[in-house]
Amino acid sequence: MFCRFAATLRNYAVTGGCAHTGTLVATIFLTLCLVGCGSSIPFGSFQNKDVTTSSNNAKSFANVQNSSWDQYGQGPPSFVDCSPSPCDGISFSMAQNIKSPSMTGSSAGFNLGGSAVYSDALFVNHLIGAFSSQGLNDTSGTLVPTLHTFNYDVYFYGNNLALSQALEFDINQFFNSMGLIWGHECRIAGGNEWDIWDNQKGHWVATGVPCNPKANTWNHVSIQVQRTESNQLRYQSITLNGVTYTLNKTYPAGTAPSNWYGVTINYQMDGNSRQAPYAVYLDKLTFSYE
C-alpha cells in the first residue's frame, strides 16, 4: 500500500526550511532537510554504528534493526500518518535487543494490530543525512549525490506470516529535487508476489516473481538496486532464501522538494481484511551503499 508517496508530493509544504504535512511520507522525511529547524538532534536515540568497507569500495551499516526508527500508523483511503500508537484504529510497536527469536541475540520485534482493516505500520530509519541514526549526517551535502548502488539485506521471522497482507522493504534517496524510492512489496495474503514501485505513475507494478516466505523460521531477503548515470531507478534483483530473481527494470525518478536530502530505508507491515494482529522480527539488517 504505497499510495502515500504520491499524496505526499502533492501535499508537501515548507515553512521556515522544514517540512510540514498531513501525510505520512513527509513526516517520515521531515528530518531529511539540511536547512531550517536549527537542530541536529535526531528522532530517537543517537547511535554511532559500525561502518565497514568491503574490497569493492562499498560501505555497510550493520545491525540496523537496533538503531533509531520512527514509527507511524496509516490507513486507507488517504494513508495519513498517525502517531503515537494506538491511533486511528491502528496499533503498532517495536522492541529491540530481543534474545529470542534471534540469530544474533539482538533482534528487533515489530507488531501490527488494531481495528481499522487494511491499515499499516511504517518504520523508518534515517541512515545518511540530517538526523542519521548512524552518525553520518553529511552536513556538507557532498556524499548522497555520489551514491549509486544500494543493498538492503535482512533476515525476518514470523509465526503467522499468512496474516500479513504484505511486507515492504524500501530504499529511498533524495537530493537535487529528485525523489528515488525503490519500493519492494512482498504480497503474502495479497497474492504471494513481489511488486515494485513506479515513482512517476505512483503505483505498484507486479514483477511476476513469487514471494513465499516461510513461517516459524528465518527468511533471508536481499534487495539490490541502482541509480543510473541518467538518474533513473534500476531494480536489479531480489533474493529470497537463496533464490535470486534478476529484474533489471528501470523507471524514471520522481520529484521531491528541494530541501529533501538523504538516504533512508523503510520497513512496513500491512494489515489484512480483518486487521489480524501479527508480529515480525528482523535481525542482521545490513545496508550497503557506494
KAGI-V360474 format. One record per backbone hydrogen bond with DSSP energy under -1.0 kcal/mol. CO is the residue of the C=O (numbers start at 1). NH is the residue of the N-H. If there is no record, write none. Layout:
# KAGI-V360474
co: <CO | CO>
nh: <NH | NH>
This chain:
# KAGI-V360474
co: <2 | 3 | 4 | 5 | 6 | 7 | 8 | 13 | 15 | 18 | 23 | 24 | 25 | 27 | 29 | 50 | 52 | 54 | 58 | 59 | 60 | 61 | 63 | 64 | 70 | 72 | 73 | 74 | 75 | 82 | 87 | 89 | 89 | 90 | 91 | 93 | 95 | 98 | 107 | 108 | 109 | 110 | 111 | 112 | 113 | 119 | 120 | 121 | 122 | 123 | 124 | 125 | 126 | 128 | 129 | 136 | 138 | 143 | 144 | 148 | 149 | 150 | 151 | 152 | 153 | 154 | 155 | 156 | 157 | 158 | 160 | 161 | 164 | 165 | 165 | 166 | 167 | 168 | 170 | 171 | 172 | 173 | 174 | 175 | 177 | 178 | 179 | 180 | 181 | 182 | 183 | 184 | 185 | 186 | 188 | 192 | 193 | 194 | 195 | 196 | 198 | 198 | 203 | 205 | 209 | 219 | 220 | 221 | 222 | 223 | 224 | 224 | 225 | 226 | 228 | 232 | 233 | 234 | 235 | 236 | 237 | 238 | 239 | 240 | 243 | 245 | 249 | 251 | 254 | 257 | 262 | 263 | 263 | 264 | 265 | 266 | 267 | 268 | 269 | 270 | 272 | 272 | 278 | 280 | 281 | 282 | 283 | 285 | 286 | 287 | 288 | 289>
nh: <5 | 7 | 8 | 9 | 10 | 11 | 12 | 20 | 18 | 15 | 27 | 28 | 29 | 30 | 32 | 62 | 60 | 57 | 54 | 289 | 52 | 287 | 66 | 67 | 124 | 122 | 82 | 120 | 79 | 73 | 90 | 115 | 116 | 87 | 113 | 111 | 109 | 107 | 98 | 282 | 95 | 280 | 93 | 278 | 91 | 271 | 74 | 269 | 72 | 267 | 70 | 265 | 133 | 263 | 132 | 129 | 141 | 146 | 147 | 227 | 290 | 225 | 288 | 223 | 286 | 221 | 283 | 219 | 281 | 216 | 163 | 164 | 189 | 188 | 190 | 270 | 186 | 268 | 266 | 182 | 264 | 180 | 262 | 178 | 256 | 175 | 254 | 173 | 183 | 171 | 197 | 169 | 195 | 167 | 191 | 211 | 187 | 207 | 185 | 205 | 202 | 203 | 198 | 196 | 194 | 156 | 241 | 154 | 239 | 152 | 236 | 237 | 150 | 234 | 231 | 228 | 251 | 226 | 249 | 247 | 224 | 245 | 222 | 243 | 240 | 238 | 235 | 233 | 179 | 260 | 174 | 127 | 128 | 172 | 125 | 170 | 123 | 168 | 121 | 165 | 118 | 275 | 112 | 110 | 157 | 108 | 155 | 64 | 153 | 61 | 151 | 59>
